[in-house]
Amino acid sequence: MKSRLIFAVILAAIVAPFGAGAQPAPAFPSRTIHVITPVTPGGSPDVLARLLAEELQKKWGQPLVVENKPGVSGNLGAGYVARSAPDGYTWLVAPNNVMVMNPHLIKTSQPAKDLAPVAMVVKTPFVLVVNSSVPAKSVKELIALAKARPGELNFGSPGSGQPQHIAGELFNSLAGTKMVHVPYRGAMPAVADLLAGRIQVWFGAVNTLLPHIQAGTIRVLGSLGSKRYASFPDIPTVAESGLPGFDVDIWVAAMVPEGVPSDIVAKIQSGLSDVMSRPQVRERLAQQGLEAVTGTTDELRKLIEVDYARYGKLIQEMGIQAE
């Protein structure tokens, strides 16, 4: 009897660890998710991140905390996420320049291999505008004016190497013009100088420019993307307005550290797609000048590969350098 008892105790001691190890992991998510946006509060990625956090917290019953980590053209926030544990509890919500432009411009950029795509969530409509004193009323007229006055027209950007800078240099390259780039420390001072006429041309987010377009202080000539924006269908693209081949789409995507299990990535993508398909969310984003997208992980992965190669070629050919 005693030997049987001893055997039972030994057997229980052997089996117990295996039984404990077989317990299923908590369903994702089971705790707080940290959503990192590499911009200052109020920017489009920040607005988007807070809306996603609000809606997904309702859906999943777990808190999502948005943290702003601006700096080095978005690289500070991207690096933070890339170094985080690959468990799905730290996300990056960032504009595409962080993934496809910065690596060609900034040596300290986070390598693409250290971040895994989840899904594109919005497109940010960008437009080409001029100060109302500029006589050009179309893209073709702007090209003609810039050629007639080489070096006299200025276009601004929030800083060298930013998407607005790349858009302006691509315009010069395709059109054969010589508009002069004027870098600023941020978009606000650049737009202020655009309104004052100190710079004449700007490539920027339409949501920040609408009040000035409506007031007649600036004139919109075209949208920058490959297709007309659904929220602004009356604005023709720059490409169809006289500059074939011009295409600078601006979008925001969700990324996670490389190594997050595929089932967790799929759960996050499904949640994002669900939120982005809700009419009330799409309406709220439209009010901010943003277009909701319900993209897949594979679609984003392929887009990053294509745009990474395309912008790398453009940046090298045009000799663009970051600050």
C-alpha positions in Angstrom: 0.0 0.0 0.0 2.8 2.3 1.0 4.7 1.6 -2.3 1.6 2.3 -4.3 1.2 5.7 -2.6 4.9 6.6 -3.2 4.4 5.6 -6.9 1.3 7.8 -7.2 3.2 10.8 -5.7 6.1 10.3 -8.1 3.8 9.9 -11.1 1.9 13.1 -10.2 5.1 15.0 -9.9 6.2 13.8 -13.3 2.9 14.6 -15.0 2.1 17.9 -13.3 4.6 20.0 -15.3 3.3 18.6 -18.6 -0.3 19.3 -17.6 0.6 22.9 -16.7 2.4 23.4 -19.9 -0.5 22.1 -21.9 -2.8 25.0 -20.7 -3.9 27.1 -23.7 -2.5 30.6 -24.0 -5.0 33.5 -23.3 -6.9 34.5 -26.4 -5.5 37.6 -28.0 -5.9 40.3 -26.9 -5.9 39.7 -23.1 -4.2 42.9 -21.9 -3.3 46.5 -22.9 -2.2 47.2 -26.5 0.2 50.1 -27.1 -0.4 51.9 -30.4 2.7 54.0 -31.4 2.3 56.9 -33.8 5.5 58.6 -34.9 4.0 62.1 -35.3 2.9 64.9 -33.0 -0.6 65.0 -31.6 -3.2 66.2 -34.1 -1.5 64.8 -37.3 -3.5 62.5 -39.5 -1.8 59.3 -38.2 -2.5 60.4 -34.6 -6.2 61.1 -35.4 -6.4 57.8 -37.0 -4.7 55.9 -34.2 -7.0 57.4 -31.6 -10.1 56.5 -33.6 -8.8 52.9 -34.1 -8.0 52.6 -30.4 -11.5 53.8 -29.4 -13.3 51.4 -31.7 -11.2 48.4 -31.1 -11.4 48.8 -27.3 -15.2 48.5 -27.7 -14.8 45.5 -29.9 -12.2 43.6 -27.9 -12.9 44.8 -24.4 -9.2 45.6 -23.8 -7.6 49.0 -23.5 -5.6 50.4 -26.5 -3.3 53.3 -25.4 -2.0 55.7 -28.1 1.6 57.0 -27.6 3.1 59.7 -29.7 6.9 59.2 -30.4 7.8 61.8 -33.1 11.3 62.4 -34.3 13.7 61.7 -37.1 11.0 61.7 -39.8 9.1 58.9 -38.0 12.1 56.7 -37.4 12.1 57.2 -33.6 8.6 55.6 -33.3 9.3 52.9 -35.9 12.5 51.9 -34.1 10.7 51.6 -30.8 8.1 49.3 -32.2 10.7 47.2 -34.0 12.6 46.6 -30.8 9.4 45.7 -28.9 8.4 42.1 -28.0 6.9 40.3 -31.0 3.7 39.4 -29.2 1.2 41.7 -31.0 0.8 44.2 -28.1 2.8 47.0 -29.7 1.8 48.5 -33.0 3.0 51.2 -35.3 0.5 53.4 -37.1 2.6 55.4 -39.6 2.6 57.1 -43.0 4.2 55.3 -45.8 7.3 57.5 -45.9 8.5 55.7 -42.8 8.5 52.3 -44.6 9.3 53.1 -48.2 11.1 56.5 -48.4 13.1 56.9 -45.1 15.3 53.8 -45.6 16.8 55.4 -48.7 17.4 58.7 -47.0 18.4 58.2 -43.4 21.1 55.7 -42.4 19.4 55.1 -39.0 16.1 54.1 -40.5 14.6 50.9 -39.1 15.2 48.1 -41.7 12.0 46.9 -43.3 12.8 43.3 -42.2 12.3 44.4 -38.5 8.7 45.5 -39.1 5.9 43.2 -40.3 2.9 44.6 -42.3 -0.6 44.2 -41.0 -2.8 46.4 -43.2 -3.2 49.7 -44.9 -5.9 51.6 -43.1 -6.3 55.0 -44.8 -5.2 57.0 -47.8 -4.4 60.7 -47.1 -5.4 62.8 -50.2 -2.6 65.1 -51.2 -3.0 67.9 -53.7 -0.9 70.4 -55.7 -1.9 74.0 -54.9 -0.6 77.4 -55.8 -1.0 80.8 -54.2 -3.9 82.6 -55.8 -1.6 85.3 -57.1 0.1 82.7 -59.4 -1.5 83.0 -62.8 -1.5 79.3 -63.6 -5.0 77.7 -63.4 -4.0 74.2 -64.4 -1.0 71.8 -64.2 -0.2 72.5 -67.9 -0.2 76.3 -67.2 2.0 75.8 -64.1 4.5 73.8 -66.2 4.6 76.5 -68.9 5.0 79.3 -66.3 7.8 77.5 -64.5 9.6 76.9 -67.8 9.2 80.6 -68.7 10.5 81.7 -65.3 13.2 79.1 -64.3 14.3 79.4 -60.7 11.7 82.0 -59.8 8.9 79.7 -58.5 9.4 78.2 -55.1 7.8 75.1 -53.6 7.9 74.4 -49.9 8.1 71.2 -47.8 8.1 70.3 -44.0 11.8 69.3 -44.5 14.2 67.8 -46.9 13.4 64.2 -47.8 9.8 64.5 -46.7 7.0 63.3 -49.2 6.2 66.9 -50.2 9.9 67.4 -51.2 9.9 64.2 -53.2 6.7 65.2 -54.9 8.1 68.6 -55.9 11.4 67.1 -57.2 9.4 64.5 -59.2 7.3 67.2 -60.7 10.5 69.1 -61.7 12.0 65.9 -63.2 9.0 64.9 -65.2 8.1 68.4 -66.3 11.6 69.7 -67.0 11.1 72.6 -64.7 13.3 74.3 -62.1 11.1 75.2 -59.2 13.3 75.8 -56.1 12.8 73.7 -53.0 12.4 75.6 -49.7 12.5 73.3 -46.7 10.8 74.4 -43.4 10.6 72.9 -40.0 7.1 71.5 -40.3 4.1 72.1 -42.5 2.5 75.0 -40.5 5.2 77.6 -41.2 5.4 76.5 -44.9 1.7 76.9 -45.4 1.8 80.3 -43.7 4.4 81.4 -46.2 2.3 79.9 -49.0 -0.7 82.0 -47.9 1.6 85.1 -47.7 3.0 84.5 -51.2 6.6 83.9 -50.0 6.4 80.5 -51.7 4.2 79.9 -54.6 3.7 76.1 -54.8 2.8 73.4 -52.2 2.2 69.7 -52.3 0.2 68.8 -49.2 -2.7 67.1 -47.4 -6.0 68.5 -48.7 -7.7 68.4 -45.2 -5.3 71.0 -43.9 -5.7 73.2 -47.0 -9.5 73.1 -47.5 -10.3 76.3 -45.5 -7.8 78.2 -47.6 -9.0 76.7 -50.9 -12.6 77.6 -50.0 -11.5 81.1 -49.0 -9.8 81.5 -52.4 -6.4 82.3 -51.0 -4.9 79.2 -52.7 -5.9 77.3 -55.9 -5.9 73.5 -56.3 -4.5 72.2 -59.6 -4.5 68.4 -59.1 -4.3 65.5 -56.8 -1.1 63.5 -56.4 -2.2 59.9 -56.4 -2.5 57.4 -59.2 -6.3 57.7 -59.2 -8.8 60.4 -58.2 -9.6 60.4 -54.5 -13.1 59.0 -53.8 -13.7 61.9 -51.3 -12.6 64.5 -53.9 -13.7 63.1 -57.2 -13.8 66.5 -59.0 -10.1 67.0 -58.5 -8.2 65.5 -61.4 -4.9 63.8 -60.9 -1.7 65.7 -61.8 -0.9 62.8 -64.2 -4.2 63.2 -66.1 -3.8 67.0 -66.0 -0.7 67.2 -68.1 2.1 65.3 -66.3 1.9 61.6 -67.2 3.8 59.3 -64.8 3.4 61.5 -61.8 2.2 59.4 -58.8 2.8 60.1 -55.1 0.2 58.3 -53.1 0.3 58.9 -49.4 -1.2 56.3 -47.1 -1.1 55.2 -43.5 -0.6 51.5 -42.4 -0.4 49.4 -39.2 2.8 47.5 -38.6 4.1 45.2 -35.8 7.5 43.9 -34.9 8.8 41.1 -37.1 8.1 37.7 -35.5 4.5 38.3 -34.3 2.7 35.0 -34.8 0.6 34.9 -38.0 -2.6 34.1 -36.2 -2.3 37.3 -34.1 -1.4 39.4 -37.2 -4.6 37.9 -38.8 -6.6 38.9 -35.7 -5.3 42.4 -35.8 -5.9 42.7 -39.5 -9.5 41.4 -39.1 -10.2 43.9 -36.4 -8.8 46.8 -38.4 -10.8 45.8 -41.5 -14.0 45.6 -39.4 -13.5 49.0 -37.9 -12.6 50.6 -41.3 -15.8 49.2 -42.9 -18.1 50.8 -40.4 -20.1 53.7 -42.0 -19.8 55.9 -39.0 -16.0 55.5 -38.9 -15.7 56.1 -42.6 -17.7 59.3 -42.1 -15.6 60.5 -39.2 -12.4 59.9 -41.2 -13.9 61.7 -44.3 -14.5 64.7 -42.1 -10.7 64.7 -41.5 -10.0 64.4 -45.2 -9.0 60.7 -44.9 -10.2 57.8 -46.9 -10.8 54.5 -45.0 -9.3 51.4 -46.5 -10.0 47.7 -45.8 -6.8 46.2 -47.0 -5.2 42.8 -46.5 -1.8 41.9 -45.1 -0.6 40.5 -48.4 -1.7 43.6 -50.3 0.3 45.8 -48.0 3.3 43.6 -48.2 3.3 43.8 -52.0 2.7 47.5 -52.0 5.6 48.1 -49.6 7.9 46.0 -51.9 6.8 47.9 -55.0 7.0 51.4 -53.5 10.3 50.7 -51.7 11.9 49.9 -55.0 10.1 52.8 -56.9 11.0 55.5 -54.4 14.5 54.2 -54.0 15.1 54.6 -57.7 13.5 58.1 -57.7 15.4 59.3 -54.7 18.7 58.1 -56.2 18.0 59.6 -59.6 17.0 63.0 -58.3 19.8 63.1 -55.7 17.4 63.8 -52.8 18.9 63.9 -49.4 17.3 64.2 -45.9 18.2 67.0 -43.5 
